[in-house]
Amino acid sequence: MKKVSIVVALVVASLLLAGCAQQEKATPTPTPTPTPTPEKATPTPTPSKVEEIKKLFLTSLHYTRKGKETFYSAENGGFEKLTGISIEELGCKKCHAPTKADGTPIKTEEYKPDCYDCHKTPGDYVKDEVCLGCHGRQATELKLEKNIPELFSDVHRKAGLGCANCHALDVHGDGKEYNSMLEGAIKAKCENCHKELPKNTAHLLHGDKVDCKACHVKTVISCYNCHLDSLIEAHVKRPYAPLSGFKILMNFNGKVTSATFMAVQYKDKTFYVVAPFYAHTVTKDVSCSDCHGNEALKEYEETGKIIITKWNESSGKLEWKKGVIPLVPNWSEAFVLDFLDYKADPHNPVKPFDQNWTYMKTGADMTQILYGEPLTEEQLEKLAKKI
């Protein structure tokens, strides 16, 4: 009986112990409070390439139109000083092609420059024809190339290059506002592609003193004697004719470079400006005699004058100086220009060398240089030497 009692007691004890153990295992472990996950900041979207360019475009000369205003303004000694007519009245800052790139007609009173002036779709390739719709001098170069290829052919065009190959970085602006393309707005340079100059005597002698285009541009162009009366009365841009076969040499940014002039007439007032100019008439083949010992400099040494343009009364046509023309230190007195007046209806269509032009007077009432300087006496001495 004792044994049975002991066994029963042991069994009961074992059951009690097992129950306790099970109870301990069944006690749930408290779930830890989760650490709250911080909300992710919404990322700022990266502007697309098109949006970036649109922003830059607002600072470009294509948008601001400051180039024309800078040269014309009375404040800068421009032709406004003689006309008393603001550039807004002339409408120059509203100048535009007849249509947008996709053919949509443009209403002048509502016009503001934008991407669609040149692009059918922002980002698409712009053909030369679009550029030439506004850049009239360059369009004239192409037209004249057909008739005078010896002057107006260009090695880059012959190689198949177009406007966008060199000027892709120029047209949209760089985020900085410029008053003129001559302040650094144009990034296209010969050196961008031509990293090393061929070693020859001319390059060794001229080095960094002479710009590439001073020698390698065959001719510049000038739309001579713009008749402002036609522009104001009839909104017609009427020059006498494009003059070519010459280039002016002047100093600009520490180098001798090519330049041109633009002459304009309004009522009895006359004016011309000289400025650095790059013409798309580049050639590889140049000789020292193209510049050195030139006829214009001989004329200056003998007479103190250089006759730039002269009206021939018997033929009823304008004649002009050909070849290299040095911008001499006293250029505004030394340069002699004959100015013309248009004696027909200002609404007439424009024709080069129109017989309705007549001699008006010799000499300009005002002249202007905003960018660049004349050649120095030392430079003229070197230029006078025949080589």
Secondary structure as UniProt FT lines:
FT   HELIX           2..26
FT   HELIX           49..57
FT   TURN            58..59
FT   HELIX           61..64
FT   HELIX           66..72
FT   HELIX           74..76
FT   HELIX           80..83
FT   HELIX           87..90
FT   HELIX           92..94
FT   TURN            101..102
FT   HELIX           108..110
FT   HELIX           115..117
FT   TURN            122..123
FT   HELIX           128..132
FT   TURN            133..134
FT   HELIX           136..147
FT   HELIX           149..152
FT   HELIX           155..158
FT   TURN            159..160
FT   HELIX           163..167
FT   TURN            168..172
FT   HELIX           181..183
FT   TURN            184..185
FT   HELIX           190..192
FT   HELIX           201..206
FT   HELIX           207..209
FT   HELIX           212..216
FT   STRAND          222..224
FT   STRAND          226..227
FT   HELIX           228..234
FT   STRAND          241..243
FT   STRAND          246..252
FT   TURN            253..254
FT   STRAND          255..266
FT   TURN            267..268
FT   STRAND          269..276
FT   HELIX           288..290
FT   TURN            291..293
FT   HELIX           295..303
FT   STRAND          306..307
FT   STRAND          309..312
FT   TURN            313..316
FT   STRAND          317..320
FT   STRAND          323..326
FT   TURN            329..330
FT   HELIX           331..334
FT   STRAND          335..336
FT   STRAND          338..342
FT   TURN            346..347
FT   TURN            352..353
FT   TURN            355..356
FT   STRAND          357..362
FT   STRAND          366..368
FT   HELIX           377..384
//
